[in-house]
Amino acid sequence: MKRAFLGEFEEVVMLTVAILDEEAYGVTVTQEIEQKTGRSVGFSTVHTTLQRLEEKGFLASRMGGATAERGGRRKRFFTVTAAGRKALRDVKQVREELWRSLPPQTLQLITG
Protein backbone atom coordinates (compact mmCIF):
# COMPACT_ATOMS: atom_id res chain seq x y z
CA MET A 1 0.00 0.00 0.00
CA LYS A 2 1.15 3.53 -0.73
CA ARG A 3 2.68 5.46 2.16
CA ALA A 4 0.95 8.65 3.26
CA PHE A 5 2.93 11.86 3.31
CA LEU A 6 2.26 14.44 5.98
CA GLY A 7 3.72 17.86 6.42
CA GLU A 8 5.35 18.59 9.77
CA PHE A 9 2.47 20.79 10.92
CA GLU A 10 -0.11 18.24 9.76
CA GLU A 11 1.68 15.65 11.87
CA VAL A 12 1.66 17.95 14.90
CA VAL A 13 -2.06 18.66 14.44
CA MET A 14 -2.93 14.96 14.08
CA LEU A 15 -0.88 14.00 17.13
CA THR A 16 -2.58 16.76 19.10
CA VAL A 17 -6.03 15.55 18.04
CA ALA A 18 -5.05 12.06 19.22
CA ILE A 19 -3.78 13.43 22.55
CA LEU A 20 -6.97 15.41 23.17
CA ASP A 21 -9.14 12.45 22.17
CA GLU A 22 -12.82 13.40 22.61
CA GLU A 23 -12.03 17.07 23.38
CA ALA A 24 -10.27 17.93 20.12
CA TYR A 25 -11.76 20.98 18.41
CA GLY A 26 -10.12 24.05 16.87
CA VAL A 27 -9.51 26.04 20.04
CA THR A 28 -8.28 23.13 22.19
CA VAL A 29 -6.01 21.87 19.40
CA THR A 30 -4.52 25.37 19.00
CA GLN A 31 -3.96 25.75 22.75
CA GLU A 32 -2.45 22.28 23.14
CA ILE A 33 -0.02 22.83 20.25
CA GLU A 34 1.11 26.12 21.76
CA GLN A 35 1.52 24.53 25.20
CA LYS A 36 3.35 21.41 24.01
CA THR A 37 5.60 23.02 21.39
CA GLY A 38 6.08 26.52 22.76
CA ARG A 39 5.33 27.96 19.37
CA SER A 40 2.59 30.43 18.58
CA VAL A 41 0.08 29.17 16.02
CA GLY A 42 -2.91 30.91 14.53
CA PHE A 43 -6.37 29.48 15.00
CA SER A 44 -7.07 29.90 11.28
CA THR A 45 -3.96 27.87 10.42
CA VAL A 46 -5.07 25.06 12.72
CA HIS A 47 -8.65 25.22 11.40
CA THR A 48 -7.49 25.01 7.77
CA THR A 49 -5.20 22.09 8.62
CA LEU A 50 -8.00 20.23 10.42
CA GLN A 51 -10.23 20.64 7.36
CA ARG A 52 -7.47 19.51 4.97
CA LEU A 53 -6.75 16.41 7.10
CA GLU A 54 -10.44 15.58 7.15
CA GLU A 55 -10.58 15.91 3.35
CA LYS A 56 -7.61 13.53 3.11
CA GLY A 57 -9.52 11.02 5.28
CA PHE A 58 -7.06 11.21 8.20
CA LEU A 59 -9.54 12.90 10.54
CA ALA A 60 -13.28 12.64 11.04
CA SER A 61 -15.48 15.24 12.68
CA ARG A 62 -18.79 15.43 14.48
CA MET A 63 -20.79 18.39 15.67
CA GLY A 64 -21.19 18.85 19.42
CA GLY A 65 -24.11 20.50 21.14
CA ALA A 66 -24.68 24.24 21.15
CA THR A 67 -23.18 26.09 24.12
CA ALA A 68 -24.03 29.45 25.67
CA GLU A 69 -20.33 30.37 25.85
CA ARG A 70 -20.20 30.22 22.05
CA GLY A 71 -23.39 32.18 21.52
CA GLY A 72 -25.34 29.03 20.73
CA ARG A 73 -22.87 27.83 18.10
CA ARG A 74 -21.82 24.21 18.03
CA LYS A 75 -18.25 22.93 18.24
CA ARG A 76 -16.82 20.60 15.58
CA PHE A 77 -14.90 17.80 17.33
CA PHE A 78 -12.22 15.83 15.49
CA THR A 79 -10.90 12.29 15.86
CA VAL A 80 -8.13 10.42 14.08
CA THR A 81 -9.42 7.81 11.61
CA ALA A 82 -7.88 4.40 10.88
CA ALA A 83 -6.19 5.94 7.82
CA GLY A 84 -4.87 8.74 10.03
CA ARG A 85 -3.47 6.29 12.57
CA LYS A 86 -1.73 4.42 9.76
CA ALA A 87 -0.31 7.68 8.37
CA LEU A 88 1.04 8.58 11.82
CA ARG A 89 2.63 5.14 12.23
CA ASP A 90 4.21 5.45 8.76
CA VAL A 91 5.64 8.90 9.55
CA LYS A 92 6.98 7.66 12.89
CA GLN A 93 8.62 4.68 11.17
CA VAL A 94 10.31 6.90 8.56
CA ARG A 95 11.54 9.35 11.23
CA GLU A 96 12.91 6.52 13.38
CA GLU A 97 14.70 5.00 10.39
CA LEU A 98 16.24 8.36 9.51
CA TRP A 99 17.42 8.89 13.11
CA ARG A 100 18.91 5.37 13.23
CA SER A 101 20.73 6.06 9.94
CA LEU A 102 22.44 9.20 11.23
CA PRO A 103 26.16 8.74 11.78
CA PRO A 104 26.91 9.09 15.52
CA GLN A 105 29.30 12.01 15.04
CA THR A 106 26.67 14.10 13.26
CA LEU A 107 25.06 15.40 16.43
CA GLN A 108 28.11 15.57 18.66
CA LEU A 109 28.89 18.99 20.06
CA ILE A 110 31.92 20.65 18.62
CA THR A 111 34.37 21.66 21.36
CA GLY A 112 37.30 23.98 20.98
C-alpha positions as a LaTeX table, in Angstrom:
\begin{tabular}{lrrr}
\hline
Residue & $x$ (\AA) & $y$ (\AA) & $z$ (\AA) \\
\hline
Met1 & 0.00 & 0.00 & 0.00 \\
Lys2 & 1.15 & 3.53 & $-0.73$ \\
Arg3 & 2.68 & 5.46 & 2.16 \\
Ala4 & 0.95 & 8.65 & 3.26 \\
Phe5 & 2.93 & 11.86 & 3.31 \\
Leu6 & 2.26 & 14.44 & 5.98 \\
Gly7 & 3.72 & 17.86 & 6.42 \\
Glu8 & 5.35 & 18.59 & 9.77 \\
Phe9 & 2.47 & 20.79 & 10.92 \\
Glu10 & $-0.11$ & 18.24 & 9.76 \\
Glu11 & 1.68 & 15.65 & 11.87 \\
Val12 & 1.66 & 17.95 & 14.90 \\
Val13 & $-2.06$ & 18.66 & 14.44 \\
Met14 & $-2.93$ & 14.96 & 14.08 \\
Leu15 & $-0.88$ & 14.00 & 17.13 \\
Thr16 & $-2.58$ & 16.76 & 19.10 \\
Val17 & $-6.03$ & 15.55 & 18.04 \\
Ala18 & $-5.05$ & 12.06 & 19.22 \\
Ile19 & $-3.78$ & 13.43 & 22.55 \\
Leu20 & $-6.97$ & 15.41 & 23.17 \\
Asp21 & $-9.14$ & 12.45 & 22.17 \\
Glu22 & $-12.82$ & 13.40 & 22.61 \\
Glu23 & $-12.03$ & 17.07 & 23.38 \\
Ala24 & $-10.27$ & 17.93 & 20.12 \\
Tyr25 & $-11.76$ & 20.98 & 18.41 \\
Gly26 & $-10.12$ & 24.05 & 16.87 \\
Val27 & $-9.51$ & 26.04 & 20.04 \\
Thr28 & $-8.28$ & 23.13 & 22.19 \\
Val29 & $-6.01$ & 21.87 & 19.40 \\
Thr30 & $-4.52$ & 25.37 & 19.00 \\
Gln31 & $-3.96$ & 25.75 & 22.75 \\
Glu32 & $-2.45$ & 22.28 & 23.14 \\
Ile33 & $-0.02$ & 22.83 & 20.25 \\
Glu34 & 1.11 & 26.12 & 21.76 \\
Gln35 & 1.52 & 24.53 & 25.20 \\
Lys36 & 3.35 & 21.41 & 24.01 \\
Thr37 & 5.60 & 23.02 & 21.39 \\
Gly38 & 6.08 & 26.52 & 22.76 \\
Arg39 & 5.33 & 27.96 & 19.37 \\
Ser40 & 2.59 & 30.43 & 18.58 \\
Val41 & 0.08 & 29.17 & 16.02 \\
Gly42 & $-2.91$ & 30.91 & 14.53 \\
Phe43 & $-6.37$ & 29.48 & 15.00 \\
Ser44 & $-7.07$ & 29.90 & 11.28 \\
Thr45 & $-3.96$ & 27.87 & 10.42 \\
Val46 & $-5.07$ & 25.06 & 12.72 \\
His47 & $-8.65$ & 25.22 & 11.40 \\
Thr48 & $-7.49$ & 25.01 & 7.77 \\
Thr49 & $-5.20$ & 22.09 & 8.62 \\
Leu50 & $-8.00$ & 20.23 & 10.42 \\
Gln51 & $-10.23$ & 20.64 & 7.36 \\
Arg52 & $-7.47$ & 19.51 & 4.97 \\
Leu53 & $-6.75$ & 16.41 & 7.10 \\
Glu54 & $-10.44$ & 15.58 & 7.15 \\
Glu55 & $-10.58$ & 15.91 & 3.35 \\
Lys56 & $-7.61$ & 13.53 & 3.11 \\
Gly57 & $-9.52$ & 11.02 & 5.28 \\
Phe58 & $-7.06$ & 11.21 & 8.20 \\
Leu59 & $-9.54$ & 12.90 & 10.54 \\
Ala60 & $-13.28$ & 12.64 & 11.04 \\
Ser61 & $-15.48$ & 15.24 & 12.68 \\
Arg62 & $-18.79$ & 15.43 & 14.48 \\
Met63 & $-20.79$ & 18.39 & 15.67 \\
Gly64 & $-21.19$ & 18.85 & 19.42 \\
Gly65 & $-24.11$ & 20.50 & 21.14 \\
Ala66 & $-24.68$ & 24.24 & 21.15 \\
Thr67 & $-23.18$ & 26.09 & 24.12 \\
Ala68 & $-24.03$ & 29.45 & 25.67 \\
Glu69 & $-20.33$ & 30.37 & 25.85 \\
Arg70 & $-20.20$ & 30.22 & 22.05 \\
Gly71 & $-23.39$ & 32.18 & 21.52 \\
Gly72 & $-25.34$ & 29.03 & 20.73 \\
Arg73 & $-22.87$ & 27.83 & 18.10 \\
Arg74 & $-21.82$ & 24.21 & 18.03 \\
Lys75 & $-18.25$ & 22.93 & 18.24 \\
Arg76 & $-16.82$ & 20.60 & 15.58 \\
Phe77 & $-14.90$ & 17.80 & 17.33 \\
Phe78 & $-12.22$ & 15.83 & 15.49 \\
Thr79 & $-10.90$ & 12.29 & 15.86 \\
Val80 & $-8.13$ & 10.42 & 14.08 \\
Thr81 & $-9.42$ & 7.81 & 11.61 \\
Ala82 & $-7.88$ & 4.40 & 10.88 \\
Ala83 & $-6.19$ & 5.94 & 7.82 \\
Gly84 & $-4.87$ & 8.74 & 10.03 \\
Arg85 & $-3.47$ & 6.29 & 12.57 \\
Lys86 & $-1.73$ & 4.42 & 9.76 \\
Ala87 & $-0.31$ & 7.68 & 8.37 \\
Leu88 & 1.04 & 8.58 & 11.82 \\
Arg89 & 2.63 & 5.14 & 12.23 \\
Asp90 & 4.21 & 5.45 & 8.76 \\
Val91 & 5.64 & 8.90 & 9.55 \\
Lys92 & 6.98 & 7.66 & 12.89 \\
Gln93 & 8.62 & 4.68 & 11.17 \\
Val94 & 10.31 & 6.90 & 8.56 \\
Arg95 & 11.54 & 9.35 & 11.23 \\
Glu96 & 12.91 & 6.52 & 13.38 \\
Glu97 & 14.70 & 5.00 & 10.39 \\
Leu98 & 16.24 & 8.36 & 9.51 \\
Trp99 & 17.42 & 8.89 & 13.11 \\
Arg100 & 18.91 & 5.37 & 13.23 \\
Ser101 & 20.73 & 6.06 & 9.94 \\
Leu102 & 22.44 & 9.20 & 11.23 \\
Pro103 & 26.16 & 8.74 & 11.78 \\
Pro104 & 26.91 & 9.09 & 15.52 \\
Gln105 & 29.30 & 12.01 & 15.04 \\
Thr106 & 26.67 & 14.10 & 13.26 \\
Leu107 & 25.06 & 15.40 & 16.43 \\
Gln108 & 28.11 & 15.57 & 18.66 \\
Leu109 & 28.89 & 18.99 & 20.06 \\
Ile110 & 31.92 & 20.65 & 18.62 \\
Thr111 & 34.37 & 21.66 & 21.36 \\
Gly112 & 37.30 & 23.98 & 20.98 \\
\hline
\end{tabular}
